[in-house]
Amino acid sequence: MDKLYLVTRSDLPPGQQAVQAAHSLHSFESEHRTVYVAWRDESQTLAFLAAPNEGALQRLLEKAEWAGVPAAGFLEPDLGNSLTAVALGPEGKRLCRRYPKALSGV
């Protein structure tokens, strides 16, 4: 089992980026329990990446769903139910290649 990919929005403050990524991991656990348990038992490695904005996250989530990659988004109620982070299974590696590490400029 390889890593899971947590992709948040770089237009959010650093603390919110971390929290939103954690929320997306919890959503992933709920929606893809078998993949999550395999990852937890075999790897526990995460990649923490950043997309520029909500639109980019939405496109990433749509591409993952189209490609059959296990993925879960998180909609933050305190931010008008906007999409703030996406968690992807190991098969999402190729979809995440273009995203830089989150918080790398902080």
N, C-alpha and C positions, 0 to 999 in steps of 0.2 A: 504494500500500500504506500503510495506516495503522499505528498502533502495535499491539504485543502487550501483553496485560494479565497481569501477575504479581500474584497475590493470595496473601498469606500470612496467618498467624494472629497477631492482635495479642496473644494470650495467651502468645506466646513472647518471650524476651529479644530486644532489638534486633539483636544480632549474628546470632542464629539466624534471625531473620526474613529478613535479607539473604541468608544462605547457603541457606536453604530455597527462596527465590525463584529463586536461581541454579540450584539442582537442578531446579526445575520447568521452567525454560527449556531445560535440557539434555534433559529428558524430552520436552518439546514438539518439540525438534529431531529426536529419534529417531523419534517417532511421526508427525510431520507435516512431513516433510523438505521437500516442495515449498512449503508455506506458509512455512516457516522461511527457506528460501533466498530466496524473493521478498521477505520482510520484510528480511532481511539486505542484499540488493542494493539495495532501494529506500528503506528508511526507517531502520531500527535505532532507532526510538523505542519506549520502554517506558513503561508506566504501572505504578507500584509501589503496590499497594493492600493494604488489610488487612480481613480478615473477623474477627469476634470470637472464633471458636473452630473446632474441627474439624467440628462439625456443620454450621455455616454453609458451610464449604468443601465438604463433601460434597454439600450441596444445590446449591451453585453448579456443581459438576462434573456432577451429574445433570441439571440444567437445560440445561447446555451440550450434553451428549450427546443429550438429547431434542430440542433445537433444531437439531442438526446443526452446532454450532459446534466447530471444531477445538479440542481441549483435552487437557491432560495433567496429571495429578496426580503428586505426589511423596510416597512413603511413607518416612518416616525410620526406618531400622533402630534407631538409638540411642534412639528415643522409642517403642519398642514397635510399630514399623511404623504409626504414626499418620500420617494425612494432614496434611501441614504446609504445602503450597503447591500452587497450581494455576496453570498458564499457559494463556491463551486467545488464539486468533487474533483478528484485527481485528473479526470478526463478533460477538465477545463484548462489545462496547462497551455495548450496552443491558443486558446481564446484570450489568455491573459498576457501573452508575450509582450504586447506593446505598452503595458501599464508599468510605470515606475513604482519603486517601493514607496509605501505611504510614509509620510512624515520625514522624508529624506531631506527636505529643504528647511526643516525646523531646527 
